[in-house]
Amino acid sequence: MASIDLDKMLDSAWADKDLPEILAAPVAALKGVSDRDGELLEQAFGVKTVADLADLKYVRWAQALAALNAAK
């Protein structure tokens, strides 16, 4: 089973939450994402939660392009 260090990814207030809570959290729960960044993501793309950001097609496209480049 894979594991990740949530302390590196999440604001300290969210690091001890379970996965469903984290996915439902505002994007500002991610380390380095401010409340203002969250507002701008919502205005631009309708992203409100961590799950919304993960499902954003532009994020998936960028990940696919990066994976293709890494596979070279």
C-alpha positions as CSV (number, residue, x, y, z in Angstrom):
1,M,0.0,0.0,0.0
2,A,1.3,3.5,-0.9
3,S,1.7,6.2,1.7
4,I,2.4,9.9,1.6
5,D,3.5,12.4,4.2
6,L,0.4,14.6,4.6
7,D,2.4,17.1,6.7
8,K,4.3,18.1,3.5
9,M,1.1,18.5,1.5
10,L,-1.5,20.0,3.9
11,D,-1.8,23.0,6.1
12,S,-1.2,21.9,9.7
13,A,-4.9,22.3,10.6
14,W,-5.8,19.6,8.1
15,A,-2.9,17.1,8.5
16,D,-4.7,15.0,11.1
17,K,-8.0,14.7,9.2
18,D,-9.2,11.7,7.3
19,L,-9.1,11.5,3.5
20,P,-12.8,12.2,2.9
21,E,-12.5,15.4,5.0
22,I,-9.4,16.4,3.2
23,L,-11.0,15.9,-0.2
24,A,-14.0,18.0,0.9
25,A,-11.8,20.7,2.3
26,P,-11.3,24.1,0.6
27,V,-8.2,24.2,-1.6
28,A,-6.5,26.4,0.9
29,A,-6.1,23.2,3.0
30,L,-3.2,22.5,0.7
31,K,0.2,23.8,1.9
32,G,1.1,26.9,-0.1
33,V,-2.4,27.7,-1.3
34,S,-3.9,30.8,0.3
35,D,-7.5,31.7,0.8
36,R,-7.1,34.2,-2.0
37,D,-5.7,31.5,-4.3
38,G,-8.8,29.5,-3.5
39,E,-11.1,32.4,-4.3
40,L,-9.3,32.9,-7.7
41,L,-9.5,29.1,-8.5
42,E,-13.3,29.2,-7.7
43,Q,-13.8,32.3,-9.9
44,A,-11.7,30.9,-12.8
45,F,-12.6,27.3,-12.8
46,G,-15.4,26.7,-10.2
47,V,-13.0,24.8,-8.0
48,K,-14.1,24.9,-4.3
49,T,-12.5,21.7,-2.8
50,V,-9.4,19.7,-3.0
51,A,-11.4,17.0,-4.9
52,D,-12.6,19.7,-7.4
53,L,-9.0,20.6,-8.0
54,A,-8.0,17.0,-8.5
55,D,-10.8,16.5,-11.0
56,L,-10.0,19.7,-12.9
57,K,-9.4,18.7,-16.5
58,Y,-6.6,21.2,-16.9
59,V,-4.7,19.6,-14.0
60,R,-5.2,16.2,-15.5
61,W,-4.0,17.4,-18.9
62,A,-0.9,19.0,-17.4
63,Q,-0.2,15.8,-15.4
64,A,-0.5,13.7,-18.6
65,L,1.9,16.0,-20.5
66,A,4.4,15.8,-17.7
67,A,4.1,12.0,-17.6
68,L,4.7,11.8,-21.3
69,N,7.8,13.9,-21.0
70,A,9.1,11.8,-18.1
71,A,8.6,8.7,-20.2
72,K,11.0,9.9,-22.9
